[in-house]
Amino acid sequence: MKTLIVEDDFTSRKLLQEILKHYGPADIAVNGIESVDAVSIALEAEEPYDLICLDIMMPEMDGQTALREIRMLEEIRCIPPSKRAKIIMTTALGSMKDVMAAYHGTCDAYLVKPIDKAKFLLELQNLSFIERS
């Protein structure tokens, strides 16, 4: 599983890295602009990300905007929905408005910070990245 962790908070980034290190390589981006660039480079190299953990509140470009741009990159390359990256939005924002905006942006899951390891692993199971224990 090739992962992109998009997180401006060092502690959250380290936590996600620690959880995901057992499942494959993980690249890091600290804002939305870097995430879109990383996805574009990966798609050009024909080595797309399987999973993207995307924070919503970030400098430069927020996660909602990055989500739309990432999905547009996949659409331009005619990647069918079943083959595109699975995106888990991570944020301190727990309002229904934020959740709905993320799902309208076609994310695959939404987790409120602080990230709970058990809930995160459950989402990975739900997305068929890891087997149920």
Z-matrix of the N, CA and C atoms (Angstrom, degrees):
N
C 1 1.453
C 2 1.526 1 107.70
N 3 1.302 2 117.08 1 116.59
C 4 1.465 3 122.90 2 177.21
C 5 1.528 4 107.90 3 -93.63
N 6 1.340 5 115.61 4 125.55
C 7 1.458 6 121.20 5 -172.47
C 8 1.525 7 111.73 6 -122.88
N 9 1.326 8 115.02 7 146.79
C 10 1.453 9 122.41 8 169.40
C 11 1.523 10 107.24 9 -117.52
N 12 1.334 11 116.25 10 121.07
C 13 1.463 12 122.13 11 176.32
C 14 1.520 13 107.19 12 -100.36
N 15 1.331 14 116.12 13 118.81
C 16 1.464 15 121.58 14 -178.82
C 17 1.524 16 107.08 15 -114.07
N 18 1.322 17 115.43 16 104.10
C 19 1.458 18 120.06 17 -170.89
C 20 1.524 19 108.82 18 -157.06
N 21 1.336 20 117.34 19 126.88
C 22 1.455 21 119.91 20 178.69
C 23 1.527 22 112.66 21 -87.41
N 24 1.324 23 118.11 22 -15.97
C 25 1.460 24 122.48 23 179.96
C 26 1.528 25 110.16 24 -89.00
N 27 1.332 26 116.84 25 120.94
C 28 1.460 27 122.01 26 -175.70
C 29 1.528 28 112.07 27 -57.57
N 30 1.329 29 117.83 28 -46.44
C 31 1.465 30 121.36 29 -176.54
C 32 1.533 31 110.92 30 -62.42
N 33 1.312 32 117.04 31 -45.95
C 34 1.474 33 120.46 32 178.77
C 35 1.524 34 110.84 33 -63.56
N 36 1.320 35 116.29 34 -39.79
C 37 1.465 36 121.52 35 179.42
C 38 1.531 37 110.27 36 -62.24
N 39 1.332 38 117.04 37 -45.74
C 40 1.466 39 121.47 38 -179.94
C 41 1.525 40 111.07 39 -64.28
N 42 1.328 41 117.17 40 -40.51
C 43 1.466 42 120.82 41 179.13
C 44 1.528 43 110.29 42 -60.66
N 45 1.327 44 117.06 43 -47.95
C 46 1.460 45 120.57 44 179.81
C 47 1.531 46 111.05 45 -63.88
N 48 1.330 47 116.88 46 -40.66
C 49 1.466 48 120.29 47 176.79
C 50 1.524 49 110.70 48 -59.42
N 51 1.311 50 116.48 49 -44.58
C 52 1.465 51 121.22 50 -178.03
C 53 1.532 52 110.94 51 -62.61
N 54 1.311 53 116.94 52 -43.91
C 55 1.474 54 120.79 53 179.81
C 56 1.526 55 110.49 54 -65.98
N 57 1.331 56 116.69 55 -43.61
C 58 1.467 57 121.21 56 -171.69
C 59 1.518 58 114.83 57 -83.17
N 60 1.328 59 118.82 58 -13.39
C 61 1.466 60 120.49 59 -175.08
C 62 1.528 61 112.85 60 -60.74
N 63 1.305 62 117.40 61 -23.09
C 64 1.464 63 121.77 62 -179.43
C 65 1.527 64 112.85 63 -80.08
N 66 1.325 65 117.45 64 -9.37
C 67 1.462 66 120.78 65 -171.90
C 68 1.527 67 114.36 66 -114.34
N 69 1.329 68 117.50 67 -1.38
C 70 1.455 69 119.82 68 179.14
C 71 1.504 70 111.81 69 139.64
N 72 1.335 71 116.37 70 -179.47
C 73 1.468 72 120.16 71 -177.23
C 74 1.526 73 112.04 72 -68.84
N 75 1.338 74 114.22 73 146.39
C 76 1.464 75 120.16 74 178.74
C 77 1.520 76 109.00 75 -133.48
N 78 1.322 77 116.26 76 123.41
C 79 1.456 78 122.64 77 174.13
C 80 1.522 79 108.47 78 -93.50
N 81 1.340 80 115.23 79 162.68
C 82 1.460 81 121.70 80 -176.67
C 83 1.526 82 110.28 81 -123.18
N 84 1.327 83 115.67 82 139.73
C 85 1.467 84 122.63 83 168.59
C 86 1.525 85 105.82 84 -134.19
N 87 1.338 86 117.10 85 142.47
C 88 1.465 87 119.44 86 -176.47
C 89 1.525 88 113.51 87 -104.49
N 90 1.338 89 116.92 88 1.09
C 91 1.458 90 119.65 89 174.22
C 92 1.530 91 109.39 90 -158.14
N 93 1.316 92 115.58 91 173.39
C 94 1.457 93 120.59 92 -176.62
C 95 1.513 94 114.22 93 -63.52
N 96 1.338 95 116.86 94 -36.81
C 97 1.466 96 119.68 95 179.75
C 98 1.524 97 110.24 96 -62.43
N 99 1.334 98 116.31 97 -46.36
C 100 1.468 99 120.00 98 178.28
C 101 1.524 100 111.08 99 -61.53
N 102 1.334 101 116.96 100 -36.58
C 103 1.471 102 119.32 101 -178.63
C 104 1.528 103 111.16 102 -66.16
N 105 1.317 104 116.96 103 -43.54
C 106 1.469 105 120.53 104 179.43
C 107 1.527 106 109.75 105 -64.60
N 108 1.336 107 116.38 106 -41.26
C 109 1.468 108 119.89 107 177.17
C 110 1.530 109 110.98 108 -61.95
N 111 1.336 110 117.19 109 -44.61
C 112 1.464 111 121.38 110 -179.23
C 113 1.528 112 111.14 111 -62.31
N 114 1.321 113 116.85 112 -42.98
C 115 1.463 114 121.02 113 179.04
C 116 1.525 115 110.18 114 -64.58
N 117 1.320 116 117.08 115 -43.01
C 118 1.456 117 121.27 116 179.50
C 119 1.535 118 110.75 117 -60.73
N 120 1.322 119 117.00 118 -45.71
C 121 1.466 120 121.55 119 178.98
C 122 1.525 121 110.55 120 -62.24
N 123 1.322 122 116.73 121 -43.86
C 124 1.469 123 120.80 122 -179.70
C 125 1.525 124 111.16 123 -63.74
N 126 1.326 125 117.00 124 -41.37
C 127 1.464 126 120.44 125 178.85
C 128 1.527 127 110.89 126 -66.67
N 129 1.331 128 117.06 127 -40.67
C 130 1.467 129 120.71 128 178.48
C 131 1.526 130 110.70 129 -62.00
N 132 1.327 131 116.71 130 -37.23
C 133 1.465 132 121.97 131 -179.84
C 134 1.529 133 112.23 132 -80.91
N 135 1.334 134 116.29 133 -1.00
C 136 1.467 135 122.87 134 -176.70
C 137 1.529 136 111.73 135 58.53
N 138 1.349 137 114.57 136 36.25
C 139 1.456 138 123.04 137 176.04
C 140 1.528 139 108.53 138 -130.85
N 141 1.338 140 116.45 139 63.96
C 142 1.471 141 119.66 140 -173.54
C 143 1.527 142 112.39 141 -67.11
N 144 1.318 143 113.61 142 160.71
C 145 1.467 144 119.71 143 174.94
C 146 1.522 145 109.35 144 -76.36
N 147 1.319 146 115.08 145 142.38
C 148 1.463 147 120.97 146 174.29
C 149 1.527 148 109.72 147 -84.29
N 150 1.339 149 115.27 148 -38.61
C 151 1.455 150 122.26 149 -175.18
C 152 1.521 151 109.18 150 -134.11
N 153 1.338 152 115.54 151 137.41
C 154 1.459 153 121.20 152 173.26
C 155 1.526 154 107.45 153 -127.62
N 156 1.333 155 115.82 154 121.84
C 157 1.462 156 121.94 155 174.11
C 158 1.519 157 105.53 156 -97.69
N 159 1.318 158 117.22 157 113.95
C 160 1.457 159 122.10 158 -167.22
C 161 1.526 160 111.40 159 -123.16
N 162 1.339 161 115.62 160 113.36
C 163 1.459 162 121.26 161 175.75
C 164 1.535 163 108.86 162 -70.16
N 165 1.313 164 117.31 163 151.16
C 166 1.465 165 120.15 164 179.08
C 167 1.525 166 111.39 165 -89.75
N 168 1.325 167 118.04 166 -47.85
C 169 1.460 168 120.90 167 -175.83
C 170 1.526 169 109.80 168 -92.21
N 171 1.348 170 115.84 169 103.87
C 172 1.466 171 121.65 170 -179.14
C 173 1.526 172 109.32 171 -142.55
N 174 1.335 173 115.93 172 158.30
C 175 1.467 174 118.97 173 174.65
C 176 1.529 175 110.42 174 -75.72
N 177 1.316 176 115.70 175 168.24
C 178 1.463 177 123.50 176 176.58
C 179 1.531 178 113.06 177 73.34
N 180 1.318 179 116.82 178 -60.43
C 181 1.472 180 122.47 179 177.67
C 182 1.527 181 106.59 180 -151.06
N 183 1.334 182 116.96 181 127.74
C 184 1.462 183 119.30 182 -178.80
C 185 1.525 184 111.27 183 -75.62
N 186 1.320 185 115.34 184 166.79
C 187 1.457 186 121.41 185 -176.43
C 188 1.519 187 114.50 186 -65.23
N 189 1.325 188 117.55 187 -33.51
C 190 1.465 189 120.05 188 178.97
C 191 1.531 190 110.06 189 -63.94
N 192 1.334 191 116.31 190 -42.82
C 193 1.462 192 120.59 191 178.64
C 194 1.526 193 110.16 192 -67.62
N 195 1.337 194 116.54 193 -43.78
C 196 1.467 195 120.39 194 178.08
C 197 1.522 196 110.96 195 -60.01
N 198 1.329 197 117.48 196 -41.04
C 199 1.459 198 121.78 197 178.17
C 200 1.525 199 110.92 198 -57.86
N 201 1.326 200 116.49 199 -47.47
C 202 1.471 201 119.89 200 179.31
C 203 1.530 202 111.02 201 -62.32
N 204 1.323 203 117.27 202 -41.65
C 205 1.467 204 120.15 203 -178.69
C 206 1.532 205 112.09 204 -69.03
N 207 1.326 206 116.50 205 -38.17
C 208 1.469 207 120.21 206 177.21
C 209 1.525 208 109.90 207 -63.56
N 210 1.318 209 116.67 208 -45.41
C 211 1.472 210 119.59 209 179.00
C 212 1.526 211 110.79 210 -63.57
N 213 1.336 212 117.28 211 -34.91
C 214 1.460 213 120.35 212 177.94
C 215 1.539 214 110.17 213 -66.47
N 216 1.332 215 117.46 214 -40.27
C 217 1.467 216 120.59 215 177.18
C 218 1.534 217 110.70 216 -60.07
N 219 1.324 218 116.07 217 -41.85
C 220 1.466 219 120.28 218 178.99
C 221 1.528 220 110.40 219 -66.42
N 222 1.324 221 116.32 220 -40.67
C 223 1.464 222 120.95 221 -179.74
C 224 1.530 223 111.11 222 -64.82
N 225 1.331 224 116.71 223 -43.14
C 226 1.468 225 121.34 224 178.95
C 227 1.533 226 110.55 225 -58.16
N 228 1.333 227 116.05 226 -35.15
C 229 1.463 228 120.95 227 -179.56
C 230 1.532 229 112.15 228 -88.85
N 231 1.324 230 116.47 229 9.35
C 232 1.467 231 123.36 230 177.31
C 233 1.530 232 112.70 231 56.73
N 234 1.327 233 115.62 232 37.56
C 235 1.465 234 120.16 233 176.83
C 236 1.522 235 107.36 234 -81.33
N 237 1.334 236 117.65 235 121.03
C 238 1.463 237 119.03 236 -179.13
C 239 1.528 238 111.47 237 -66.91
N 240 1.321 239 117.55 238 152.24
C 241 1.466 240 120.78 239 -178.36
C 242 1.531 241 113.80 240 -50.78
N 243 1.314 242 118.03 241 -35.16
C 244 1.464 243 120.47 242 -178.73
C 245 1.520 244 113.15 243 -69.74
N 246 1.333 245 117.59 244 -17.98
C 247 1.467 246 121.90 245 -177.18
C 248 1.529 247 113.46 246 -106.58
N 249 1.327 248 117.22 247 -7.07
C 250 1.455 249 118.65 248 -177.13
C 251 1.528 250 111.24 249 -75.91
N 252 1.329 251 116.35 250 166.16
C 253 1.463 252 121.74 251 179.08
C 254 1.524 253 110.22 252 -60.42
N 255 1.313 254 115.48 253 142.47
C 256 1.463 255 120.52 254 171.31
C 257 1.525 256 106.22 255 -84.68
N 258 1.321 257 116.72 256 130.86
C 259 1.458 258 120.60 257 -176.47
C 260 1.524 259 110.10 258 -119.19
N 261 1.339 260 114.46 259 122.62
C 262 1.462 261 121.79 260 174.95
C 263 1.524 262 107.03 261 -105.88
N 264 1.320 263 116.30 262 116.49
C 265 1.459 264 121.25 263 176.69
C 266 1.530 265 107.85 264 -80.08
N 267 1.335 266 115.91 265 133.72
C 268 1.459 267 121.07 266 177.72
C 269 1.515 268 107.61 267 -124.00
N 270 1.328 269 116.51 268 131.48
C 271 1.463 270 118.73 269 -176.60
C 272 1.518 271 112.59 270 -163.76
N 273 1.304 272 114.68 271 159.10
C 274 1.462 273 120.52 272 172.69
C 275 1.523 274 110.36 273 -81.49
N 276 1.331 275 116.82 274 -10.53
C 277 1.460 276 121.41 275 -179.57
C 278 1.531 277 109.50 276 -82.27
N 279 1.314 278 116.26 277 120.74
C 280 1.449 279 119.59 278 -178.91
C 281 1.508 280 114.39 279 -114.62
N 282 1.330 281 117.14 280 10.73
C 283 1.456 282 119.10 281 -176.50
C 284 1.528 283 111.10 282 -72.82
N 285 1.308 284 116.26 283 151.68
C 286 1.465 285 121.93 284 179.62
C 287 1.528 286 110.48 285 -60.08
N 288 1.323 287 117.70 286 -34.18
C 289 1.464 288 121.61 287 178.81
C 290 1.533 289 110.23 288 -59.96
N 291 1.338 290 116.63 289 -44.97
C 292 1.460 291 120.57 290 179.89
C 293 1.526 292 111.69 291 -67.17
N 294 1.323 293 116.12 292 -40.88
C 295 1.465 294 120.48 293 178.35
C 296 1.526 295 110.42 294 -61.29
N 297 1.322 296 116.61 295 -47.80
C 298 1.466 297 120.46 296 -179.04
C 299 1.532 298 111.59 297 -64.39
N 300 1.323 299 116.94 298 -39.30
C 301 1.469 300 120.25 299 178.71
C 302 1.521 301 109.99 300 -62.46
N 303 1.327 302 117.13 301 -39.97
C 304 1.472 303 120.58 302 179.12
C 305 1.527 304 110.69 303 -65.13
N 306 1.318 305 117.62 304 -44.34
C 307 1.467 306 119.74 305 -179.54
C 308 1.527 307 111.77 306 -69.18
N 309 1.331 308 117.47 307 -33.86
C 310 1.466 309 119.64 308 175.41
C 311 1.522 310 110.37 309 -67.11
N 312 1.331 311 115.99 310 -25.40
C 313 1.460 312 121.15 311 175.19
C 314 1.508 313 111.79 312 -83.55
N 315 1.304 314 116.19 313 6.71
C 316 1.468 315 126.12 314 176.61
C 317 1.527 316 113.87 315 65.76
N 318 1.330 317 116.05 316 43.40
C 319 1.458 318 117.85 317 168.54
C 320 1.527 319 107.31 318 -78.04
N 321 1.316 320 115.71 319 166.82
C 322 1.461 321 120.44 320 -176.97
C 323 1.522 322 112.98 321 -103.50
N 324 1.332 323 116.60 322 -20.12
C 325 1.461 324 120.81 323 178.73
C 326 1.524 325 108.14 324 -160.82
N 327 1.327 326 116.10 325 165.67
C 328 1.456 327 122.62 326 -175.53
C 329 1.521 328 107.78 327 -143.84
N 330 1.338 329 116.93 328 122.55
C 331 1.461 330 121.10 329 177.93
C 332 1.519 331 109.96 330 -123.49
N 333 1.326 332 115.93 331 135.46
C 334 1.461 333 121.70 332 178.62
C 335 1.532 334 108.55 333 -90.98
N 336 1.342 335 115.19 334 136.20
C 337 1.463 336 121.37 335 177.69
C 338 1.519 337 110.47 336 -77.75
N 339 1.307 338 117.95 337 155.01
C 340 1.453 339 126.06 338 -0.91
C 341 1.532 340 110.62 339 -68.32
N 342 1.323 341 115.32 340 142.52
C 343 1.456 342 120.74 341 -177.98
C 344 1.518 343 109.83 342 -65.74
N 345 1.311 344 115.03 343 126.64
C 346 1.459 345 122.28 344 175.11
C 347 1.526 346 106.96 345 -92.69
N 348 1.329 347 117.29 346 122.29
C 349 1.459 348 121.68 347 -175.29
C 350 1.533 349 111.66 348 -56.74
N 351 1.327 350 117.67 349 -44.42
C 352 1.466 351 120.77 350 -178.48
C 353 1.533 352 110.80 351 -62.77
N 354 1.325 353 117.50 352 -42.25
C 355 1.471 354 120.34 353 178.75
C 356 1.528 355 110.88 354 -66.87
N 357 1.328 356 116.48 355 -38.67
C 358 1.457 357 120.54 356 178.66
C 359 1.533 358 110.36 357 -63.81
N 360 1.327 359 116.82 358 -45.61
C 361 1.466 360 120.22 359 178.59
C 362 1.532 361 111.51 360 -64.08
N 363 1.327 362 117.03 361 -34.83
C 364 1.463 363 120.63 362 175.81
C 365 1.523 364 110.40 363 -62.96
N 366 1.327 365 117.40 364 -41.34
C 367 1.472 366 120.13 365 177.11
C 368 1.527 367 110.47 366 -63.68
N 369 1.332 368 117.53 367 -39.23
C 370 1.469 369 119.87 368 176.88
C 371 1.528 370 110.85 369 -62.94
N 372 1.328 371 116.93 370 -36.39
C 373 1.464 372 120.81 371 175.23
C 374 1.520 373 110.23 372 -66.56
N 375 1.331 374 117.26 373 -46.11
C 376 1.464 375 121.45 374 -179.49
C 377 1.520 376 111.90 375 -60.46
N 378 1.332 377 116.28 376 -31.24
C 379 1.467 378 121.32 377 179.07
C 380 1.529 379 112.19 378 -89.43
N 381 1.337 380 116.45 379 5.37
C 382 1.477 381 124.22 380 176.95
C 383 1.529 382 113.88 381 66.29
N 384 1.332 383 117.58 382 28.44
C 385 1.456 384 120.38 383 175.42
C 386 1.518 385 111.49 384 -86.07
N 387 1.322 386 116.27 385 -33.39
C 388 1.465 387 120.17 386 178.27
C 389 1.525 388 107.64 387 -130.93
N 390 1.322 389 114.47 388 158.02
C 391 1.464 390 119.85 389 -179.31
C 392 1.505 391 110.92 390 -82.77
N 393 1.296 392 113.76 391 150.73
C 394 1.469 393 119.70 392 177.06
C 395 1.528 394 108.51 393 -69.17
N 396 1.332 395 114.94 394 139.25
C 397 1.465 396 118.42 395 -178.79
C 398 1.505 397 111.68 396 -91.33
